[in-house]
Amino acid sequence: MRDVFIIGTGIVPFGRYPDLLLEDFAKEAVTEAVGDAGLGARRFDMAVFGHSNGGRVAGQRVLRELSLTGMPILNVENACAGGGTSLHVGWMAIASGLHDLALVVGMEKMERGLIPPNPGEYESFLGKTLPAKYALRARKHMQRYGLTIEQLAQVSVKNHFAGALNPNAHYQQEVTLEEVLASRPIAEPLTLLQCCPTTDGAAALVIASADVADQLGRRGVRIAASVLKSGIYRNSSTDATASDDDLAERAAAAAYEMAGLGPRDIDVAEVHDAFTIGEILAYENLGFCERGEGGRLVDDGVTALGGRLPVNTSGGRLSMGHPLGATGVAQVVELTRQLQGRAGARQVPRARIALAHVQGGSTPGIGTGAAAVHILTTEETTSAH
């Protein structure tokens, strides 16, 4: 497999665009990424678009606006993991030698309110919505390991602090622990400020082979690992191991092996924090700590800006918002800029290795989920693994 490099990034401010079409703001992210890559009039070999609500041939509609037509254009849907899946598809095309230059875009224009359940998930129609599912996982973790409501809420405080430093975040205000705990109950123990907002947004990446990156003088951030895994069916009524924790665990293990690195090597990470408990579980599933120790990382400030392993320096889904198809690409935009020293007030000093994790569509045990894990490195990396 060939090396694949990220040579351009673009993103629009996440928020609400009620008067714009998806094409209107998605093309702005593409334009920024193309300019950042210094491509000029050069054409892509292919493009991949991740979205859930964009409708038919959404990628073609966006690129038509920019006169980028005629190439293979793929539209990918994989729930919250759609953006990470799109990058994986583009990475495979270049790593395999099929193409040399690809555009990867994540984009979404969201409806207000809860994301509707998948057909056939009958419990969801009876009230087991996404907030309820995550609330049950939080209660289980609290009962089994002693996770506290304060530790959960502190994840929101941490991520809103980072979001306040990010001009592309939907919400750019700090919040206090007291404000998080006092915000409107959604699904006990989760309150409003512990749940991601539904948001519009788009982000784009230009990825290339080493030869193209060298020609453009843009060889700097390498995709050291790109892994996509799906859930495994288990009968939750008879199998006590029925959980989707193993989904992220399997994806991370494969990514570490591919990159020749381990969790202790990671300098900065973006993980899937649609709800505060999601970030706590990600710490554990990705190997940043032992099972049951996620709350301690928050207490000790390990994952805050200035900590040993800053997580969700963008503000995460809790501050950025969560436009489904855009999230996975936006995470990699943030991490690429961190490795390039372009993250402004959120910059992690001496960041050389980064991990992105996005996950969606999963209900424990039924095997429908998807998780994507990407590891990015600079040219001068060494492993402490």
N, C-alpha and C positions, 0 to 999 in steps of 0.2 A: 504493500500500500504506500502511496506517495504522501509526502507532507502537504498539509493544507494550511494556508495562512489567511487571517482576517486582515484585509487591506483597506477597508472603508466601513464607517459606521454612520448611521443616521437615526434620528428619533424626533418625533413631534411631542410637544407637551401633552401629557395625558390629562384628560378632563372630559367635558361634555361638548359635543359639536352638533347641536340640534339642527342647525341650519345648513350643515354640510353633508354631502354624500361621502361614503367611505373613500371613493376615489380621490376626493378633494384633499383630504389630509394625508392619505397613504402616499400619494405621489410626492409630498413634501419630504417624507422620510427617505424615500428612494433618491430624490434629488440630492439630499444632503450626503447620503452614503456614496453616491457616484462621485460627487465633488471631492469628498474626503479621500477617495481612492485615487484621485487625479487621473480619471479615465478619459476625460474629454469625450470624443465621439466614438470611442471604441465600443464594440457591441459585445454583449454577453453570449455565452454558449447556451445558457439555460437560466430559468428563474423558478423559484419555489415560493409559494405564498401559503402561509398558515392562517386559517380563519375558520370560524364556526358559523357565523351569521352573515357572511358576505354575499350569499347567493351564487348563482351560476357564473362561471368563468370570471370570477372577481379579479384574479391576477391579470388576466387579459384586459379587463376594463381599466385597471390602474395604469398599465404600461402603454395602452393606447393613447392615454393622455400625454405621454412623454415620447411618443413615436418610437418606442422600443417594442417592435413587433416581429413576428416571423420565427422566433426561437421556440424551443420547447418551453412551455409554461405549465407548471404543475400546481394544482390547488389541493391543499392538505387539510383535513379535519381530524383532530385527535383530542377534542375537548381542551382542557387547560394546558395539555402538553403539545398543542398544535404547533406553537412556535419552535419549541425544542425539536419536534419531529421534523419540521421543515429544514432546520439547520442540519439535522442528521442526513436527510435526503440529499441536500446539496453537497455535504461533506463526502458522502459515498460516491457521488458522481465524479468529484475531483480526485479523491484518494484512489479510486479504481483506475484512473487514467481516461475515463470516457470524455470528460470535459476539463477545461483549464481555468475557466472564469465563470462564476455563478453569482446570481443575485438571490438573496434570501430575505423574505419580508414576512413579518408578522403583523396582523392588522385586525381590528374589530370595531364595530359600531354596536354597542350593547343596548338592549332594552332595559328599562328600569325594572326593579324588583328582583325576585329570586330567579335563578337559572332554572328553567323547567326540567323535570326529571326525564330520564330516558324511558322510552316505551318499554313496558314490561316490568319496571321497577315499582311494583304496586304499593310497597310500603311508603315510597316517597309521596304518592298521591294521598296517603293517609296521614301525612305529617312528618315523615322521616326525611326532611329536606336536607340540603347540604349543611346549613348551620346545625341542625339537629344531629346529623351524623358526627360532625366534629365535636359537638358538645358531649356526646356519648363517649367519644375517645378521650376527651379531657377528663370526664368523670372517672373513667377506667384508670387513667394514669394517676389521678389524684389518690384513688383508693389503693392502687397497687404499690406506688412508689412515694407517695407523700407530696406530690406536686401541689403547690399552693395557688390560690387565686391571685395572690400578689405577684408570683413569678409569671403566671400567664399574662397578667396586665402589663408587667414590665417589658414584655416583648413589644407591645404597642407603643409604650413610652420611648423605647430605644429606636424603633423604626420611624416614629414620627419626628424624632430629633434629627435623624438622617434626612428624612423627607423635607424638612424645613430648609435644608441646605441644597436641595435639588430643584433647579428651576423647571424641570420636566415633570415633577410630581403633581398629581391631582391635588393633594392636600399638602400644604407647605407650612403647617403650624405645629409647634410643639404641644404636647399634652402632658399633664401630670398623672401620676399614679392615681390620685384621688378622682380626677376627671374620668379616667378610663373605667374605674370601678363603679362610678356613679352614673355612667352613661346608660342609655335605655337597655334593659334586658332583651336579648334576642333568643337565646337558647341556653338556659342555665348550665354552666357558669359563664358563658360567653355574653359579653355586652356589645353594644353597637361599635365601640371603638376597638373591639377585638376582631372585627369582621371587615373584610376588604370591600370597598365600594365597587359597584359596577360602573365602568368607565370606558370611554372611547380612546383609542390610541393606535399608533403604528410605529414600528421600528424596522430598520433595514441593515443588512450586512452585505458587503462585497467580499467574497472568498475566492482564493486563487491558488493555483499550483505554485511551487517554488520558482519555476522559471518565469511565470508572469509577475509574481511578486518582485523578483529581482529586476526584471525589465523596468518596472515602475518605481523601483527603489523603496519598496514598502514592506520588506520582509522584517517583521517585528514580533507579531503575536501569532503563535502557532496553535492550532487545535490538536493538542496532544492526545485527546481521547474524545470519541463521540459514541455514545451508547444509547440505545432505545430498548426498553423492555416492556412487556405487557403482563397483566395479572394472570395468576394461576387459579383455576376454579377449585374451590373447596366447599364442601357442604358444611355451612356454618352450624347446622343443627347437630352434626355428628363429629365434626373436626374441630377440636379446641384450638388448633393453630390457625384457624381462618382469620386472616388479617391482611391488610395491604402494606404492612411494614416491610415485608420481604421484597416488595416491588422496588422500592428505593434502594434497599440493601443490595439486591442483585444487580441493579444498574450501576450503583457506585462501585461494587466489587469489580465488575467488568471494566469500568472506566479506570480504576486505579491500576489494574493489571495492564491495560493497554498503554497507559502513560508511563508505566514503570515507577509510579509514585504511590504514596499512601496518604491517609488523612492528615498526618502530622506535617506533611509538606505544604498544605494549602495555606496561603497567605490571606485570602479574601474570598468570600463566597456569596452567591445569591441563591436563596432557597425558596421553596414554595410556601409562602405564609398567607394563604387565603384567609386563614384564621390563626390566632396566636398559637394554639396547640399544634398547628401544622409545622411551625418553625421549631418548636420544642422537639417534636418527633423527628424532624429532619436532622437535627443535631445527632440524634442517636442512630438513626438509620444510615447516615452517611459516615459514621465512624468517628465523629468529632468528640464523642464521649461514650461512656458505657450506658447500657439500657437503664433508664431511670434517673440518669444524672443530668438531663437536659435543663432542668430548672436551676441547678447549681451553676451552670455556665452563665445564665442570665444574672444570678445573684452576684457572681464574681466579676461581672463586667467583661468576660472573655470575648463575647460576640458583639460588643458595642464598638463604635468608633473609638480608636485609641486602645482597644483591647488586643489580646494576642491573636485572635481570629475574628476580625470584623465580618459580620453577616448582614446582608441586605443593606449595604451602604447607599443604595438608591433610595431607600425608604421602604423597600419591599412592596408587596401587594397592598399592605395596610395603608401606605401613604401614596404610592404611585397609582393605585387602583389596579384593576384586574381585567383588562380587555383580553378575552381568552386567548385568541390566536397571537396576540402581540407580546404577551408576557415573556415567553421563553426567549424571544429574540431581544427584547429590551434588556433582559438580564445579561445577555452576552455583550450588548452594547456597553452597559455599565462596566462590566469586568474588563473588556478590551481597553476602555479608556483608563481604568485603574492601572492596568499593566503598562499603558503608555504614559502614565503620569499626567493625565488630562482630566482628572476628576474634581478639580477645584478644591473647595472647602471640605469635600468628602474624601480627599486623597489618602490612601493608606500608604505610609512610607515604605519604600523598598519592596513593593508588591511584585512578585515574580511568577507566582503560580495561583491560578484562580479556578474555582469550581462553580458551575451553574447546575441547579437541579429544579426541574419543573415536573409536575405530576397532575394527572386529572382523570376524570371519568371512572374513578374506582369506587366500588362498594366492597368492603372486606368480604373475601371469600367467593365472589361471583365471577372473578376473572375478567372484568371488563376494562380495567385501568391501563394507563400507559404512563411511563416515567422516562424522561430523557436526562442524562447527565453528560455534561461537557467539561473537560479540563483544558484550560488554556495556559500556555507558558510563554515566557519571553525567550529569546535566543540563549541567554546565559543562565540556565537553571541547573541546580544540582539538587539531588534528593537527600533528605535526612531520614528516609524510610529505612 
